[in-house]
């Protein structure tokens, strides 16, 4: 992992940021252009209908995709989410989610990242995001 962006190396060493720790997101794997995270669903993640809040699923996606984008940056660069399009395909009422962010294109100004959340072999959400090189 020595060629990783310094901020990403710190993330992988600590396995979380303050926000991801608050949500309960756990680091699983990182390599150039790809990051995998997981989240064990708890009562705190539920909305009023007893399902995992869509914002929780999106937070998992944005975190994995952002880390994947970080993995292709130069050491002096940082990134920020410009936009994301998400499709929710399955309600989550418990269990564990696994999320992968994968860089599809790394340009000079933007990075396009694909994200997926899976649970027990079923697709929960699919996302495509654009991240800025700053």
N, C-alpha and C positions, 0 to 999 in steps of 0.2 A: 503494500500500500504506500510505498515511499513516493510514488509519482502523483498522488492525490493532491488536490487543492488543500492548502493548510486548514481552512475552515472545515472541510469535509473530513480530513484526517482527524481533527479534534472531535467532530461529531461521532465518527466511528469508534474512536477511543472511549468517549464518554457514553456512547450508545444512545444519547438523547440530548435535546435542548430543554430548556425549562418548560417550554410550551408542550413539546411532545411528551415529556415526562408527566405533565399535568393530565394530558389526555390518556396516557398509558401506552403510547406507541413504543414498540421495541425494535431496535435495529437487528436485522438478520444478516444481510450481506451487502457488500458494495464492491463494485469494480468499475473500470472506466466505461461510462455510458449506461450504467444500470445500477439500481438500488432496490433492495427488497426489505420491506418492513412488515411487522405483524401487530395485531391488536386483539387482545382478549376482550370481548364485549362484556361490560358490567352494567349494573342498573343505572349508573350515572350517565351512560351513553344513550339511554332511551328517551324518545319523545313521549308525548301524552297518549299515544296509541300503542305503546309497548313495543315499539320497533326502534332500532338504532337510528338516531337522528341523521338526516342526510348530510348535515354539516360535519359530523364525525367521520363519515365515509369520505367526504371531500377533503377533510384535514389529512387523513391517511394518504390519499392520492397526492395532494399538493406537497406533502412532506417527502414522499418517495420520488416524485418527479423532480422536485427542487434539488434533492440530493443527487439524482442522476445528472441533472444539468450542471451542478457544481463540479461533478467529476470530470467534465471536459473543459473546464475553464483554465485560464492561465493563473498562476499564483497571485497576481495583482488584481484579478477580477472578482466580482461578486455577481449575484444574479437576483432577479425579482420576477415574480409571476406577472405576465402581461395580461393573459387571458386563459381561460379553461372552458372547455365544453364537456359536460359530463352527462352520461346516460346511466340512470339507475335501472337495473334489470331484475333485482330481487330484493325483497324485504329481509332484514336481518333481525332476528329476535333473540340471539344469543350466540354462543360459540366463539370461534376465533377466525379472524380475517387475515389474509395474506395479500399484500399489495406490492406490485412491481412497477417501477418507473423505468422506461427505456428510451434513451435518446434516439430519435429517428433522423434528425438533421441538426448539425451544429454549424451555424453560419457565423459570419463575422460580427453580427449585431444581435441575432436572436438564435434561440435553441428550441426546436420542436421536440416535445416529449410525449410519448404514449404511456398511459397508465391503466392498470387493471387491478381490480380487487376480486379475489376469489374466496369462496368458502366451501369446503368439502366438495371440490370439483365443479362447483357451479359459479358462473360469473355473477358478481354482485353489482359491479359498476365498471364502466369503460370511460376513459377520459383522454382528451387530447389537449395539450397545453402549449403555450408559447411563453418562453422565458427570455428576459433581456440579459445581455452581457453588459455589465456596468463596470 
